[in-house]
Amino acid sequence: MDAKGEIRDFLTSRRARLTPEKVGLTSYGRRRVPGLRREEVAVLAGVSVPYYTRLERGELAGVSDGVIEALAQALELDDAERAHLWDLARAARPTGAPRRRRKRKPVVRPSVQRILDSMTEAAAFVHNARLDNLATNHLGRALYSDLFASTPETAVANNARYIFLQEGSRDFYVDWERAANDVVGILRSEAGRNPHDRDLSDLVGELSTQSDEFRTRWAAHNVRLHYTGVKQLHHPVVGELTLTYDRMELSADTGLSITTWTAEAASRSQETLGLLRSWAATELRAPRPDQLLAPP
C-alpha cells in the first residue's frame, strides 16, 4: 500500500465530511467543494497552512504526537479513526526500506481448538485481521455453513470474500449493507496497521477487481472497530437469528482473535440456535456416502 497516498486520501476524506458550521467556524465566500478548506483545518489544529498542507500530502514522518492528536481533534475523529491515524503516522516514520512481506500462515494451537470445542452454547471462530477463519467449533461451522460450503477445499474461508463475492451472503446477513461496511472498515484499519502485508494487499486487490461494491467502499476510507455488537442473520435451514458477537484477542498468538456468537437467554434465537445445534449433530457429522462401508 502507498503510505503517503493512504494518509492523503484519509485526511482529505475526513476534511470533506465536516462543515464550518459543524466545527464552530464562520463560512466566507463561495465553496467549490464540500467540507472544510485546508486553511480551516490548520486553524483548528493550531498549525500553519503550509505545514498542514504538507501533512495532507502524506508527510507525517517526524510529526510530533501532539500534532497528531491536535489533527485528530480538529477533524473530529472517532476512536476507530483516531487509531487509524496513529497507525498511518507510525507507518510513515522511517525504519529502513520497507518490504512487502507475506506473513507465515498462522497455526491454531491444539489448546485453542479445545477451547473452541468446549463452547457448546456458542458459535466460535479463530480468525486473523484479514478475516480468514482458521478454526471453528461445530456450531460455528453450522452457523456459517454457506460460507464454508462456498469455499474451495484448498482455500481458507474468508468472510470478506464471502460477503462481496458470494450471492448467498445477501440472504445470510439481514442487514447486508452494514455487514459489508463493517468488513471494509476492518480491512482498512488493518491496512493502516500493516501497510506492507502482502496477503492483505492481494486480498484488497482481488476484491477491488471483482466487486464494485467493495471498490466503492474501500475508496471511502472509513475504518471500524469491531469488538462487540448485535447482528441479525438468516440461516438457510433454521431461519432468523439475532446474535451478539464478541471478539477477544489471543495474547499468545499475535494477530489472532476468537469471536463468539451467542443468543440472549430464554429468547427465540436461543431456541433457534438449539435447533441449529441439533441439525449440525445430525447433518454435519454424518459421514459422506464415499466414507460408508459397502455392505458385505
C-alpha positions, 0 to 999 in steps of 0.5 A: 500500500502507498503510505503517503497516498493512504494518509492523503486520501484519509485526511482529505476524506475526513476534511470533506465530511465536516462543515464550518458550521459543524466545527464552530467556524464562520463560512466566507465566500463561495465553496467549490467543494464540500467540507472544510478548506485546508486553511480551516483545518490548520486553524483548528489544529493550531498549525500553519497552512503550509505545514498542514498542507504538507501533512495532507500530502502524506508527510507525517514522518517526524510529526510530533504526537501532539500534532497528531492528536491536535489533527485528530481533534480538529477533524473530529475523529472517532476512536476507530479513526483516531487509531487509524491515524496513529497507525498511518503516522507510525507507518510513515516514520522511517525504519529502513526500506520497507518490504512487502512481506507475506506473513507465515500462515498462522497455526491454531494451537491444539489448546485453542481448538479445545477451547473452541470445542468446549463452547457448546452454547456458542458459535466460535471462530479463530480468525486473523485481521484479514478475516480468514477463519482458521478454526471453528467449533461445530456450531460455528461451522453450522452457523456459517455453513454457506460460507464454508460450503462456498469455499474451495477445499484448498482455500481458507474461508474468508468472510470478506470474500464471502460477503462481496463475492458470494450471492448467498451472503445477501440472504445470510446477513439481514442487514447486508449493507452494514455487514459489508461496511463493517468488513471494509472498515476492518480491512482498512484499519488493518491496512493502516496497521500493516501497510506492507502485508502482502496477503492483505494487499492481494486480498484488497486487490482481488476484491477491488477487481471483482466487486464494485461494491467493495471498490466503492467502499474501500475508496471511502476510507472509513475504518471500524472497530469491531469488538462487540455488537448485535447482528441479525442473520438468516440461516438457510435451514433454521431461519432468523437469528439475532446474535451478539458477537464478541471478539477477544484477542489471543495474547499468545498468538499475535494477530489472532482473535476468537469471536463468539456468537451467542443468543440472549437467554430464554429468547427465540434465537436461543431456541433457534440456535438449539435447533441449529445445534441439533441439525449440525449433530445430525447433518454435519457429522454424518459421514459422506456416502464415499466414507460408508462401508459397502455392505458385505 
